[in-house]
């Protein structure tokens, strides 16, 4: 048997033991944990039952109906696009719908009409599909009609059965997300997988961190967007502070964000070396507008427009973020700063990935890891602050020399 697979199984068992450790020595804790699981399952069953009262499910009779339900941020939707591409290749005749909290995000990430047939809101009934695939860092076959799958997609069955076996291993991680996501990253990197690779590892499909699913963007739409923003015919690079719009920035500095004084020094060095290239800042509602950027588009663009802007940039500079995942769907290369999140788990080989030379990879050790340094360090002493502006400029120059 594969030694790597044995190690992965042992790591999963260790995770399960750590989770249940208090229950092993306390009957009261054991009862409380069991009650929590039952209450969670009861609430889920009640929601489903109430939906069936309003709408009686109709079993599919035509082509396979498949639903991919993803949780997380925009970056998770972007990464799942690679999985959906491979899923579409495995099930070319299926109707594939995509479920996420925001239709706007799905419409942007799949704006070229490839791979999916449409959007599905969260108020669905699993019984109306032949296959429901759900999750985030790992995916699971949450519901399936095996007879229909065997009849209409026999070539898919080996991957399907392999995925069911792998999901037994990943069960403890899947049930305890996001708390075990950091540990999941460690053990799967040791296995030889990655963030995108885990979508394939957990479903039996051939998805790896090198799988690409580029957006086929409409050139006329791109030109219209660039003209509206004053970027048509201009040379520019894009920068982004790494903030996810779901991050609570009121209680501390986001740990995945390069400090603003570092950005300011980088901008000064960059403009000295590349005076003819614009610095264009992208960002959402949580981003601070940089007064040293030549053009600030913070809060001035729709999600759909972002891939068009990125695709026409000379390069993109960012902390590890959803914007980097969006850039990965375009032709632009990125310079990515890694601190709390592990580079070997999230990084792409076509980018230049700069890793903190000091502490790093503390993702999900603590519930507040996104806004508080685990070691209690002030902003200027945190991991990303140890990546010098001169180092970033050198990486940027390495890409621009071929432009």
C-alpha positions in Angstrom: 0.0 0.0 0.0 1.2 3.6 -0.7 3.2 4.9 2.2 2.0 8.4 1.5 -1.7 7.3 1.7 -1.0 5.5 5.0 0.6 8.7 6.4 -2.5 10.7 5.3 -4.8 8.2 7.0 -2.8 8.4 10.2 -2.9 12.2 10.1 -6.6 12.1 9.7 -7.0 9.7 12.6 -4.8 11.9 14.7 -7.0 14.9 13.9 -10.1 13.0 14.9 -8.4 11.9 18.2 -7.4 15.5 19.0 -10.9 16.7 18.4 -12.5 14.2 20.7 -9.7 14.3 23.4 -11.8 16.1 26.0 -14.6 13.6 25.5 -12.2 10.7 26.2 -11.8 11.8 29.8 -15.1 13.4 30.6 -18.5 11.8 30.2 -20.2 15.2 30.5 -18.1 16.6 27.6 -18.9 13.5 25.6 -22.6 14.0 26.1 -22.3 17.7 25.2 -20.4 17.0 22.0 -23.0 14.3 21.0 -25.8 16.8 21.8 -24.2 19.4 19.6 -24.0 17.0 16.6 -27.6 15.9 17.1 -28.8 19.5 17.3 -26.9 20.5 14.2 -28.3 17.5 12.3 -31.8 18.2 13.6 -31.7 21.9 12.4 -30.5 20.8 9.0 -33.2 18.1 8.7 -35.9 20.7 9.7 -34.7 23.1 7.0 -34.9 20.4 4.4 -38.3 19.3 5.6 -39.7 22.8 5.5 -38.5 23.2 2.0 -40.2 20.0 0.9 -43.5 21.4 2.3 -43.2 24.4 0.0 -41.9 22.5 -3.0 -42.1 18.8 -3.6 -38.8 17.6 -5.2 -39.0 16.2 -8.7 -36.4 13.5 -9.5 -34.4 14.1 -12.7 -35.3 12.0 -15.7 -33.2 13.5 -18.6 -29.4 14.1 -18.6 -27.5 14.0 -15.4 -28.2 16.9 -13.1 -25.1 17.9 -11.1 -24.8 20.6 -8.4 -21.5 22.0 -7.1 -22.0 23.9 -3.8 -19.0 25.8 -2.6 -18.5 27.7 0.6 -15.9 30.3 1.4 -14.8 33.5 -0.4 -14.4 34.6 -4.0 -10.9 32.8 -4.0 -12.6 29.5 -3.2 -15.0 30.0 -6.1 -12.1 30.8 -8.4 -10.2 27.7 -7.4 -13.3 25.5 -7.8 -13.4 26.7 -11.5 -10.4 24.4 -12.1 -12.3 21.5 -10.5 -15.5 22.2 -12.5 -13.4 22.2 -15.8 -12.3 18.7 -15.0 -15.7 17.6 -13.9 -17.2 18.9 -17.2 -14.6 16.9 -19.1 -15.7 13.8 -17.1 -19.4 14.5 -17.5 -19.7 16.3 -20.9 -23.4 15.8 -21.3 -24.5 16.7 -17.7 -26.3 19.8 -16.6 -24.0 21.3 -14.1 -25.2 24.1 -11.8 -23.1 26.1 -9.3 -24.3 27.1 -5.9 -22.7 29.9 -3.9 -23.8 32.8 -1.6 -23.4 35.4 -4.3 -24.7 35.1 -7.8 -22.6 38.1 -8.8 -19.4 36.3 -7.9 -20.4 33.1 -9.8 -21.5 35.2 -12.9 -18.0 36.9 -12.8 -15.9 33.8 -12.4 -17.9 31.9 -15.1 -18.7 34.9 -17.2 -17.4 33.2 -20.4 -20.2 30.6 -20.2 -17.8 27.7 -20.0 -18.2 24.6 -17.8 -21.5 25.3 -16.0 -25.1 25.6 -17.2 -26.2 28.2 -14.6 -26.5 29.4 -11.0 -28.4 27.7 -8.2 -29.4 29.5 -5.0 -29.0 27.8 -1.6 -32.7 26.9 -1.3 -32.3 23.7 -3.3 -33.5 20.1 -2.7 -30.7 17.5 -3.2 -33.3 15.0 -4.4 -33.7 17.1 -7.6 -30.1 16.3 -8.6 -28.3 13.1 -9.5 -25.1 14.3 -7.8 -24.5 17.0 -5.2 -20.8 17.9 -4.6 -20.2 20.3 -1.7 -17.4 21.7 0.5 -14.5 24.1 0.4 -10.9 23.0 1.0 -12.1 19.4 0.3 -15.2 18.3 -1.5 -17.6 15.4 -0.9 -20.3 13.6 -2.7 -23.0 14.8 -0.4 -25.9 13.2 -2.3 -26.0 10.9 -5.3 -28.2 8.5 -7.4 -25.8 5.7 -8.1 -28.0 3.9 -10.6 -28.3 7.0 -12.7 -24.6 7.7 -12.6 -23.8 4.1 -13.6 -26.3 4.2 -16.4 -25.5 7.6 -17.9 -21.8 8.1 -16.9 -20.1 4.7 -16.6 -16.7 6.1 -17.3 -17.1 8.5 -14.3 -17.6 5.6 -11.8 -13.9 4.8 -11.1 -13.2 8.4 -10.1 -16.5 8.5 -8.1 -15.7 5.3 -6.1 -12.2 6.6 -5.4 -13.6 9.8 -4.2 -16.0 8.1 -1.8 -13.0 6.2 -0.3 -10.9 9.4 0.0 -13.8 11.2 1.6 -13.8 8.6 4.5 -10.2 9.8 5.2 -11.1 13.5 4.9 -14.3 13.2 7.1 -12.8 14.7 10.2 -11.3 17.7 8.3 -14.6 18.2 6.4 -16.7 18.2 9.6 -14.4 20.6 11.4 -13.7 23.3 8.9 -12.3 25.9 9.2 -10.6 24.9 12.5 -8.6 22.1 11.0 -7.9 23.8 7.6 -4.3 24.7 8.6 -3.6 21.1 9.7 -5.2 19.8 6.5 -2.8 22.1 4.5 0.2 20.6 6.3 -0.7 16.9 5.9 -1.8 17.2 2.3 1.3 19.1 1.3 3.3 16.3 2.8 1.2 13.9 0.8 2.1 15.9 -2.4 -1.2 17.8 -2.8 -2.2 21.4 -2.6 -5.3 23.6 -2.1 -6.6 23.1 -5.7 -5.2 19.6 -5.7 -7.3 18.6 -2.7 -10.4 19.2 -4.8 -9.3 16.4 -7.0 -7.8 14.3 -4.2 -11.2 14.3 -2.4 -13.3 13.4 -5.5 -11.1 11.0 -7.4 -10.7 13.5 -10.3 -7.4 14.6 -11.9 -7.1 18.1 -10.5 -3.8 19.5 -9.4 -2.3 23.0 -8.6 -1.1 23.1 -12.2 -4.6 22.7 -13.6 -5.6 25.8 -15.5 -9.1 27.0 -16.5 -8.5 30.5 -18.0 -11.4 32.8 -18.6 -12.1 33.4 -22.3 -12.8 37.2 -21.9 -14.6 39.2 -24.5 -12.0 41.6 -26.0 -14.6 44.3 -26.8 -15.9 44.3 -23.2 -12.3 44.5 -21.9 -11.7 47.6 -24.1 -14.9 49.3 -23.0 -14.0 48.7 -19.3 -10.5 50.1 -19.8 -11.7 53.1 -21.7 -14.2 53.9 -18.9 -11.5 53.7 -16.3 -8.9 55.7 -18.3 -6.6 52.7 -18.8 -7.0 52.0 -22.5 -3.6 52.0 -24.2 -1.8 52.5 -20.9 0.9 50.4 -19.4 0.1 49.5 -15.8 0.5 47.0 -13.0 -2.2 46.3 -10.4 -1.7 46.1 -6.7 -4.0 44.9 -3.9 -3.6 44.9 -0.2 -4.8 41.3 0.3 -7.9 42.0 2.3 -10.9 39.8 1.9 -14.2 41.7 2.1 -15.4 39.2 4.7 -12.5 39.9 7.0 -13.3 41.9 10.2 -10.7 44.7 10.1 -12.1 46.5 13.1 -10.2 44.5 15.7 -6.7 44.4 14.2 -4.5 44.6 11.2 -5.2 41.8 8.7 -2.2 39.5 8.9 -2.3 38.7 5.2 -1.8 42.3 4.3 1.6 44.0 3.7 1.8 47.0 6.0 1.0 50.3 4.3 4.4 51.8 4.9 5.9 48.9 3.0 3.6 49.6 0.1 4.5 53.3 0.1 8.3 52.5 0.0 7.7 50.0 -2.8 5.7 52.5 -4.8 8.5 55.1 -4.4 11.1 52.6 -5.6 8.9 51.4 -8.4 8.2 54.8 -9.9 11.9 55.6 -9.8 12.7 52.5 -11.9 9.5 52.4 -14.0 8.2 56.0 -14.4 6.2 55.2 -17.5 4.1 52.4 -15.9 1.0 53.2 -13.8 0.4 51.8 -10.3 -3.3 50.8 -10.3 -4.8 49.9 -6.9 -7.7 47.4 -6.8 -9.8 46.6 -3.8 -13.2 46.3 -2.2 -15.0 48.0 0.7 -12.3 46.9 3.3 -9.3 48.2 1.4 -7.6 51.5 2.4 -7.1 53.8 -0.5 -3.4 54.3 -1.2 -2.7 58.0 -1.9 0.5 57.0 -3.6 -1.2 54.9 -6.3 -1.5 56.6 -9.7 -5.0 55.3 -10.1 -7.2 54.0 -7.3 -10.1 51.8 -8.3 -11.0 50.8 -4.8 -14.8 50.4 -4.7 -15.1 51.7 -8.2 -15.3 48.4 -10.1 -17.7 45.5 -10.3 -16.5 41.9 -9.6 -17.1 41.1 -13.3 -14.8 43.9 -14.4 -11.8 42.8 -12.3 -10.6 39.9 -14.6 -10.6 42.3 -17.5 -8.4 44.8 -15.6 -6.1 42.1 -14.4 -5.8 40.4 -17.8 -4.5 43.6 -19.4 -2.0 44.4 -16.6 1.7 43.8 -17.0 1.6 42.0 -13.6 -0.2 41.9 -10.3 1.3 42.4 -6.8 -0.6 41.2 -3.8 -0.7 39.3 -0.5 -2.1 35.8 -0.8 -5.8 36.6 -1.4 -8.9 36.0 -3.5 -7.7 38.6 -6.0 -4.6 36.4 -6.7 -7.0 33.5 -7.3 -8.9 35.7 -9.7 -5.7 36.7 -11.5 -4.9 33.0 -11.9 -7.9 32.8 -14.3 -6.3 35.4 -16.6 -2.9 35.6 -18.4 -1.3 38.0 -15.9 1.5 36.8 -13.6 1.6 37.8 -10.0 4.1 38.6 -7.3 2.5 37.1 -4.2 3.6 37.7 -0.6 3.0 34.8 1.8 3.0 35.0 5.5 0.2 33.2 7.5 -0.9 31.1 4.6 1.5 28.3 3.3 3.1 29.0 -0.1 3.3 25.2 -0.9 -0.4 24.9 -0.4 -1.7 28.0 -2.2 1.2 29.1 -4.5 1.2 28.7 -8.3 4.3 27.9 -10.2 3.8 30.6 -12.9 3.9 33.4 -10.2 6.8 34.7 -8.1 6.0 33.7 -4.6 7.8 35.6 -1.8 7.7 33.9 1.6 8.3 35.6 4.9 11.9 34.8 6.0 10.7 34.7 9.6 7.7 33.0 11.1 5.0 31.8 8.6 2.1 29.4 8.0 0.0 30.0 11.1 -3.3 29.6 9.2 -6.2 28.6 11.5 -4.1 27.9 14.6 -6.4 30.4 16.2 -9.8 31.6 15.3 -8.6 35.2 15.0 -5.5 34.4 12.9 -6.6 36.7 10.1 -6.5 39.9 12.2 -4.2 39.0 15.1 -0.6 37.8 15.1 -0.6 34.4 16.9 2.7 35.4 18.6 1.3 38.8 19.7 3.7 40.9 17.6 2.9 44.5 16.5 2.3 45.1 12.8 5.9 46.2 12.0 7.2 42.9 13.5 4.7 40.5 11.9 5.7 38.0 9.2 4.7 40.0 6.1 6.6 43.1 7.3 9.8 41.1 7.1 9.4 40.9 3.3 11.3 44.0 2.2 10.1 46.5 -0.6 13.4 46.0 -2.4 12.8 42.3 -2.6 9.3 42.8 -4.1 10.7 45.4 -6.6 13.4 42.9 -7.7 10.7 40.2 -8.3 8.5 42.8 -10.2 11.5 43.8 -12.3 12.2 40.2 -13.2 8.7 39.9 -14.8 8.8 43.3 -16.4 12.1 42.8 -18.1 10.3 40.5 -20.6 7.4 43.0 -21.3 
